[in-house]
Amino acid sequence: MHILLLGSGGREHALAWKIAASPLVTKLWCAPGNAGIAREAECVPLDIADHEAVIAFCKANAVEFVVVGPETPLAAGIVDDLGRAGIKAFGPSKMAAQLEGSKGFTKDLCAEFGIPTAAYRRFDNEAGALAYVRAQGAPIVIKADGLAAGKGVVVAKTLREAEDAVAMMFAGHFGAAGAEVVIEEFLAGREVSFFALCDGETALPLASAQDHKRVFDRDQGPNTGGMGAYSPTPFVTSEIHDQIMSRIISPTVAGMKARGAPFRGVLYAGVMLTEQGPKLFEYNVRFGDPECQVLMLRMMSDIVPAFLAACDGELKHFNLRWYPEAAITVVMAAKGYPGDYRKGSRIEGLDDAAKIDGVEIFHAGTLAKDGAILANGGRVLNVCALGKTVTEAQARAYASIDRINWPDGFCRRDIAWQAVEQERG
C-alpha cells in the first residue's frame, strides 16, 4: 500500500515507525514530518491545513490510505474531504471530532447519555462565568471550549486563580478556542489515559497508559502537552478496565451513532479514578502524545490492518496482541517550555543514547541541518524504553538521556514514579 501520514511530532514518529514495519506498506510518506521521521518515511513539505494540496498529492502519488496524526486537521474536516475525493483515511469526521473540538459538546453528550463526568456549566460571557466561579469556590476547573494545543485547561486551586483563568480566556489568550468556557467541578483521584479503536459501532480497547502533564517533578508547575508516559498502568485493573468500557467508551460510541455522527478512529479518554468510580474529564479524537509512543512500542500486532478495520467497520472481527513488557517515554523539552523557549540549539549524542538495550528515540520537534540535529519546538525528543518492569524501563530511559548532550534541554526525572513506588512495595 501507498500510505501518507500527516503530522510532525513525537506521536507521528512513533506511528511512522510502527506503520513502516508493516509488510503491507510499499511506500510511506509523512507531511511535513521531522528529522527523526525522515528515517522511516519520505518527508514532504505539504501544508496539512491545505486539504486540496493534500488531496492533490494523494492523487499524484497513488496514495491509498491516509493516517491523520494531530487533532487540528481532524477538527477541520480533512477526513471528510479525503473521503469525498475517494481516498480512505483513518480518523473521525468533522462532526465526530467535536468530541475534542468542543468541551461543551462532550459534556452535553455525557449528560444526554448518562456518562459519568464532573458537574459543569457552559458560559459565553465573562460576567456569568465569574459569578458561577465565585458561587462554587475553589478548587475548580476552567476550560477553553475549543482546541488550545493541550494548554486550554486551568485547574484553579484558589478563587483568585479561577478568576484570573476566566479573565485570561475571555481576553482572547486562546483565540477563538476561549470564546466559550466550560467550568467544571474539580475531580479528586488518579488520572489515567484510556484508548480504544472505534469503527462507528465497535470499540476495541488498547493497552492502558498514564501520562504526566505537569512540567516539573512530582507533578509541580504548569500543565504541558505531556512530559512523559508509561504503559501499562497498574491502576487500571481488569475491573476498572471493564467499568471504563461499559460506562464511558461504549455509551459514547452508541451516543455518537445515535446523533448521526458515528465515531471512527482512535478515542482517547482522559479518565479520573474517583472514589465513586471512573469519570470522564476529557476526550481527544487521536492518539495521545506522548502515550502513543509507549503504545506503539508495546503493540505486537501490525497496526495497518487495525486502522483499516476501524475505517471499514470490521473491528468486531479483530483483536490486538501486546508485548508483556512495560514501556516508558520521557519527553526532553527546550528550556522555558511550556512558556517561551529558543529554537535552533544543537543536540548531540543521539546515536550513542540509542545503543542502550530496549531504547527507541522518537523525535518530536527536530530539524536536520548541515548534518546536525537541531531543536525546533517546545517538546523536542521522546526517549523511550522497554523493560520487564516499569522500574527497569525507567532506568534504561534515563541512562539513555544521560548520554544525550543538549545543554538547552531538560526533562522530568520521575516519569512513572507512582508505578515504580508500587513495584517497590
C-alpha positions as CSV (number, residue, x, y, z in Angstrom):
1,M,0.0,0.0,0.0
2,H,0.9,3.6,-0.5
3,I,0.3,5.4,2.8
4,L,0.5,9.1,3.7
5,L,0.9,10.1,7.4
6,L,0.0,13.6,8.4
7,G,1.8,15.4,11.3
8,S,5.3,16.3,12.6
9,G,5.5,15.4,16.3
10,G,6.7,12.5,18.5
11,R,3.3,10.8,18.1
12,E,3.8,10.8,14.3
13,H,7.3,9.5,14.6
14,A,6.1,6.6,16.7
15,L,3.2,6.0,14.2
16,A,5.7,6.2,11.2
17,W,8.0,3.7,13.0
18,K,5.1,1.3,13.5
19,I,3.5,1.7,10.1
20,A,6.8,1.3,8.3
21,A,7.2,-2.1,10.0
22,S,4.1,-3.4,8.3
23,P,4.6,-5.8,5.3
24,L,1.5,-4.2,3.7
25,V,3.4,-0.9,3.2
26,T,5.2,-0.4,-0.1
27,K,5.7,3.4,0.3
28,L,5.3,5.7,3.2
29,W,5.3,9.5,3.1
30,C,4.9,11.9,6.0
31,A,3.8,15.5,5.8
32,P,5.5,17.6,7.0
33,G,7.5,15.2,9.2
34,N,10.7,15.9,11.2
35,A,14.3,14.9,11.3
36,G,13.6,11.5,13.0
37,I,10.6,10.6,10.9
38,A,12.8,11.0,7.8
39,R,14.4,7.7,8.8
40,E,11.1,5.9,8.5
41,A,9.3,7.8,5.7
42,E,9.9,10.2,2.9
43,C,9.0,13.6,4.3
44,V,7.2,16.0,2.0
45,P,6.7,19.8,2.7
46,L,2.9,19.8,2.5
47,D,0.8,22.2,4.4
48,I,-1.7,19.8,6.0
49,A,-4.1,22.7,6.7
50,D,-4.4,22.9,2.8
51,H,-6.8,20.0,2.2
52,E,-6.8,20.5,-1.6
53,A,-2.9,20.2,-1.6
54,V,-3.1,17.0,0.4
55,I,-5.7,15.5,-1.9
56,A,-3.6,16.6,-5.0
57,F,-0.5,14.9,-3.5
58,C,-2.5,11.7,-2.8
59,K,-3.8,11.6,-6.4
60,A,-0.4,12.3,-7.9
61,N,1.3,9.6,-5.9
62,A,-1.5,6.9,-5.9
63,V,-1.9,7.2,-2.1
64,E,-4.4,4.6,-1.0
65,F,-4.6,5.4,2.7
66,V,-4.1,8.5,4.9
67,V,-3.4,8.3,8.6
68,V,-4.1,11.6,10.4
69,G,-2.0,12.2,13.5
70,P,-2.9,15.6,15.0
71,E,-6.3,17.0,16.1
72,T,-6.4,20.2,14.2
73,P,-6.9,18.8,10.7
74,L,-9.4,16.3,12.1
75,A,-11.5,19.2,13.6
76,A,-11.2,21.0,10.2
77,G,-12.8,18.0,8.4
78,I,-9.8,16.6,6.5
79,V,-11.2,13.0,6.7
80,D,-14.5,14.2,5.1
81,D,-12.6,16.0,2.3
82,L,-10.4,13.0,1.6
83,G,-13.4,10.7,1.6
84,R,-15.2,12.9,-0.9
85,A,-12.2,12.6,-3.1
86,G,-12.3,8.8,-2.9
87,I,-9.3,8.5,-0.5
88,K,-9.6,6.3,2.6
89,A,-8.4,8.0,5.8
90,F,-8.1,6.9,9.4
91,G,-9.7,9.4,11.8
92,P,-13.1,10.8,12.7
93,S,-15.3,13.0,10.6
94,K,-15.5,16.7,11.4
95,M,-18.8,16.1,13.3
96,A,-17.4,13.3,15.3
97,A,-14.2,15.3,16.0
98,Q,-16.3,17.7,18.1
99,L,-15.6,15.3,21.0
100,E,-12.2,17.1,21.2
101,G,-13.0,20.3,19.3
102,S,-15.7,21.4,21.8
103,K,-15.5,20.6,25.5
104,G,-19.2,21.7,25.8
105,F,-20.2,19.3,23.1
106,T,-18.7,16.4,25.0
107,K,-20.2,17.5,28.3
108,D,-23.6,17.7,26.8
109,L,-23.2,14.2,25.3
110,C,-22.3,12.9,28.7
111,A,-25.4,14.5,30.2
112,E,-27.6,13.1,27.5
113,F,-26.3,9.5,27.6
114,G,-25.5,9.1,31.3
115,I,-21.8,9.0,31.0
116,P,-20.1,9.8,34.4
117,T,-18.3,13.1,34.4
118,A,-17.8,16.2,36.5
119,A,-20.7,18.6,37.0
120,Y,-20.4,21.6,34.7
121,R,-21.8,24.8,33.2
122,R,-21.1,26.5,29.9
123,F,-20.6,30.2,29.5
124,D,-20.1,32.6,26.6
125,N,-19.6,35.8,28.8
126,E,-17.1,36.7,31.5
127,A,-19.6,38.1,34.0
128,G,-21.7,34.9,34.1
129,A,-18.6,32.7,34.4
130,L,-17.1,34.8,37.2
131,A,-20.4,34.8,39.2
132,Y,-20.6,31.0,38.8
133,V,-16.9,30.5,39.9
134,R,-17.5,32.7,43.0
135,A,-20.6,30.8,43.9
136,Q,-18.8,27.4,43.6
137,G,-15.5,28.3,45.1
138,A,-12.2,26.5,44.6
139,P,-10.7,24.1,43.6
140,I,-12.4,24.3,40.3
141,V,-11.5,23.6,36.6
142,I,-11.7,26.3,33.9
143,K,-11.6,25.0,30.2
144,A,-11.5,26.8,26.9
145,D,-14.2,25.2,24.8
146,G,-12.1,24.8,21.7
147,L,-8.7,23.4,20.7
148,A,-5.9,25.0,22.5
149,A,-2.9,22.7,21.8
150,G,-3.4,20.8,25.1
151,K,-3.0,24.0,27.1
152,G,-6.6,25.4,27.5
153,V,-7.3,23.9,30.9
154,V,-6.6,25.5,34.2
155,V,-7.0,23.6,37.5
156,A,-7.5,26.5,39.8
157,K,-6.6,25.8,43.4
158,T,-7.8,29.2,44.7
159,L,-10.6,31.5,43.8
160,R,-8.1,34.1,42.5
161,E,-6.6,31.6,40.1
162,A,-10.0,30.7,38.8
163,E,-10.9,34.4,38.3
164,D,-7.6,35.0,36.5
165,A,-8.2,32.0,34.3
166,V,-11.7,33.2,33.3
167,A,-10.4,36.7,32.6
168,M,-7.5,35.3,30.5
169,M,-9.7,33.1,28.4
170,F,-12.3,35.8,27.6
171,A,-9.5,38.2,26.9
172,G,-8.5,36.1,23.9
173,H,-5.4,34.3,25.3
174,F,-6.5,31.1,23.4
175,G,-8.1,33.0,20.5
176,A,-11.4,31.6,19.2
177,A,-10.9,28.5,21.4
178,G,-11.8,30.6,24.5
179,A,-14.8,32.3,23.1
180,E,-16.9,29.9,25.2
181,V,-15.7,28.5,28.5
182,V,-16.7,25.3,30.4
183,I,-16.4,25.4,34.1
184,E,-16.4,22.0,36.0
185,E,-16.2,20.7,39.4
186,F,-12.7,19.5,40.5
187,L,-12.4,15.7,40.4
188,A,-10.1,14.2,43.0
189,G,-8.4,10.9,42.2
190,R,-5.9,9.3,39.9
191,E,-5.7,10.3,36.3
192,V,-5.3,7.7,33.6
193,S,-5.3,7.6,29.8
194,F,-7.6,5.1,28.1
195,F,-7.6,4.4,24.3
196,A,-10.0,2.5,22.1
197,L,-10.1,1.9,18.3
198,C,-13.6,2.6,17.1
199,D,-15.4,1.8,13.8
200,G,-18.7,3.6,14.5
201,E,-20.2,0.6,16.3
202,T,-17.5,-1.4,17.9
203,A,-14.8,-0.2,20.3
204,L,-11.6,-2.2,20.7
205,P,-9.6,-1.2,23.8
206,L,-5.9,-0.7,23.6
207,A,-3.4,-1.0,26.4
208,S,-3.7,1.3,29.4
209,A,-1.3,4.2,29.9
210,Q,-0.7,7.1,32.3
211,D,0.8,10.4,31.3
212,H,2.4,13.3,33.2
213,K,1.0,16.7,32.3
214,R,2.9,19.0,34.8
215,V,6.2,20.3,33.7
216,F,8.2,19.6,36.9
217,D,8.9,16.5,39.1
218,R,6.2,15.3,41.4
219,D,3.6,16.9,39.2
220,Q,4.5,20.5,40.0
221,G,4.3,23.6,37.8
222,P,2.0,24.4,34.8
223,N,0.3,22.0,32.6
224,T,2.0,21.0,29.3
225,G,1.2,18.9,26.3
226,G,2.7,16.0,28.3
227,M,6.2,15.4,29.8
228,G,6.2,11.6,29.7
229,A,4.1,8.4,29.9
230,Y,4.2,4.7,30.6
231,S,2.2,1.6,29.9
232,P,0.7,-0.5,31.3
233,T,-0.5,1.3,34.4
234,P,-1.2,-0.9,37.5
235,F,-4.1,1.4,38.4
236,V,-6.3,0.2,35.6
237,T,-7.2,-3.2,37.0
238,S,-9.4,-5.6,34.9
239,E,-12.4,-4.4,36.9
240,I,-11.7,-0.7,36.2
241,H,-11.0,-1.5,32.6
242,D,-14.4,-3.1,32.3
243,Q,-16.1,-0.1,34.1
244,I,-14.4,2.4,31.7
245,M,-15.6,0.4,28.7
246,S,-19.1,-0.2,29.9
247,R,-19.8,3.2,31.4
248,I,-17.8,5.6,29.3
249,I,-16.5,4.2,26.0
250,S,-19.4,2.1,24.8
251,P,-22.1,4.7,25.7
252,T,-20.1,7.3,23.8
253,V,-19.8,5.2,20.7
254,A,-23.6,4.4,20.9
255,G,-24.4,8.1,21.6
256,M,-22.4,9.3,18.6
257,K,-24.1,6.8,16.3
258,A,-27.5,7.9,17.7
259,R,-26.6,11.5,16.9
260,G,-25.8,10.7,13.3
261,A,-22.0,11.2,13.8
262,P,-20.5,7.7,14.2
263,F,-17.0,7.8,15.6
264,R,-14.3,6.1,13.6
265,G,-10.7,6.4,14.6
266,V,-9.0,6.3,18.0
267,L,-10.9,7.6,21.0
268,Y,-8.7,8.8,23.8
269,A,-10.5,9.2,27.2
270,G,-8.9,11.1,30.0
271,V,-10.3,9.3,33.0
272,M,-10.2,10.2,36.7
273,L,-10.4,7.2,39.0
274,T,-12.5,8.7,41.8
275,E,-14.0,7.2,44.9
276,Q,-17.3,7.0,43.0
277,G,-15.6,5.1,40.1
278,P,-14.1,6.2,36.8
279,K,-15.3,9.5,35.5
280,L,-14.5,11.1,32.1
281,F,-12.8,14.5,32.2
282,E,-12.0,14.9,28.5
283,Y,-12.0,13.2,25.2
284,N,-9.4,13.5,22.5
285,V,-10.0,12.1,19.0
286,R,-6.5,11.0,18.2
287,F,-3.6,9.2,19.9
288,G,-2.2,11.0,22.9
289,D,1.3,12.5,22.7
290,P,3.3,11.0,24.4
291,E,1.1,8.0,25.2
292,C,1.2,6.9,21.6
293,Q,4.9,6.3,21.8
294,V,4.6,3.7,24.6
295,L,1.6,2.1,23.0
296,M,3.4,1.6,19.7
297,L,6.4,0.1,21.5
298,R,4.2,-2.5,23.2
299,M,1.9,-3.3,20.3
300,M,2.8,-6.7,18.9
301,S,0.1,-6.7,16.1
302,D,0.5,-5.0,12.7
303,I,-1.2,-1.6,13.1
304,V,-2.1,-1.1,9.5
305,P,-4.9,-3.8,9.3
306,A,-6.2,-2.5,12.6
307,F,-6.5,1.0,11.2
308,L,-8.2,-0.4,8.0
309,A,-10.7,-2.4,10.1
310,A,-11.6,0.8,12.0
311,C,-12.3,2.5,8.7
312,D,-14.3,-0.4,7.2
313,G,-16.5,-1.3,10.2
314,E,-14.7,-4.6,10.8
315,L,-13.4,-4.3,14.4
316,K,-15.8,-6.9,15.7
317,H,-13.8,-9.5,13.9
318,F,-10.5,-8.1,15.2
319,N,-8.2,-8.3,18.1
320,L,-4.8,-6.9,19.0
321,R,-1.8,-8.6,20.7
322,W,0.6,-6.8,23.1
323,Y,4.0,-7.4,24.4
324,P,4.0,-8.1,28.1
325,E,6.9,-5.7,28.8
326,A,6.4,-2.2,30.3
327,A,7.2,0.8,28.2
328,I,8.1,4.4,29.2
329,T,8.7,7.6,27.3
330,V,10.4,10.7,28.8
331,V,10.0,14.0,27.0
332,M,13.1,16.2,26.5
333,A,11.9,19.8,26.1
334,A,13.6,23.1,25.3
335,K,14.3,25.1,28.5
336,G,11.4,27.6,29.0
337,Y,8.7,25.2,27.8
338,P,5.7,25.5,28.2
339,G,6.4,29.2,28.1
340,D,8.9,30.9,25.8
341,Y,11.8,28.8,24.5
342,R,14.6,29.1,22.0
343,K,14.8,27.2,18.7
344,G,17.9,26.1,16.9
345,S,20.1,24.6,19.7
346,R,22.3,21.7,18.7
347,I,21.6,18.2,20.0
348,E,24.4,15.6,20.1
349,G,24.9,12.0,21.4
350,L,21.7,10.6,20.0
351,D,23.3,7.6,18.3
352,D,25.2,6.7,21.4
353,A,22.0,7.1,23.5
354,A,20.0,4.8,21.2
355,K,22.5,1.9,21.8
356,I,21.1,1.1,25.3
357,D,19.2,-2.1,25.2
358,G,15.4,-1.6,24.8
359,V,15.7,2.1,23.9
360,E,14.0,3.8,21.0
361,I,14.3,7.6,20.5
362,F,11.4,9.4,18.7
363,H,11.8,12.9,17.5
364,A,9.1,15.5,18.3
365,G,10.4,18.9,17.4
366,T,13.7,18.5,15.5
367,L,15.3,19.8,12.3
368,A,18.2,18.3,10.3
369,K,20.6,21.0,9.1
370,D,24.1,20.6,7.7
371,G,24.4,17.1,9.2
372,A,23.3,18.2,12.7
373,I,20.1,17.7,14.6
374,L,18.7,21.0,15.9
375,A,15.8,21.6,18.4
376,N,12.8,23.0,16.5
377,G,10.0,23.1,19.1
378,G,9.0,23.0,22.7
379,R,8.8,19.3,23.2
380,V,11.8,18.0,21.2
381,L,12.6,14.3,21.9
382,N,10.9,11.3,23.3
383,V,13.3,8.9,24.9
384,C,11.5,5.6,25.1
385,A,12.5,2.2,26.6
386,L,11.1,-1.2,27.2
387,G,11.7,-3.3,30.3
388,K,10.5,-6.4,32.2
389,T,9.2,-3.9,34.8
390,V,8.4,-0.2,34.8
391,T,11.4,0.2,37.1
392,E,13.7,-1.4,34.5
393,A,12.2,0.6,31.6
394,Q,12.6,3.8,33.6
395,A,16.3,3.1,34.4
396,R,17.0,2.4,30.7
397,A,15.3,5.6,29.6
398,Y,17.2,7.8,32.0
399,A,20.5,6.0,31.2
400,S,19.9,6.9,27.6
401,I,19.1,10.6,28.4
402,D,22.3,10.9,30.3
403,R,24.2,10.2,27.1
404,I,22.5,13.0,25.2
405,N,24.4,16.2,25.0
406,W,21.9,19.1,24.9
407,P,22.5,21.9,27.4
408,D,19.4,23.8,26.2
409,G,17.1,20.9,27.1
410,F,15.5,19.5,30.2
411,C,13.2,16.7,31.3
412,R,11.4,15.4,34.4
413,R,13.4,12.8,36.2
414,D,10.5,11.0,37.8
415,I,8.3,9.7,34.9
416,A,6.3,6.7,36.1
417,W,7.2,7.4,39.7
418,Q,3.8,6.1,41.0
419,A,4.2,2.8,39.3
420,V,7.8,2.5,40.4
421,E,6.8,3.1,44.0
422,Q,4.1,0.4,43.7
423,E,6.6,-2.1,42.3
424,R,9.0,-1.4,45.1
425,G,6.2,-2.1,47.6
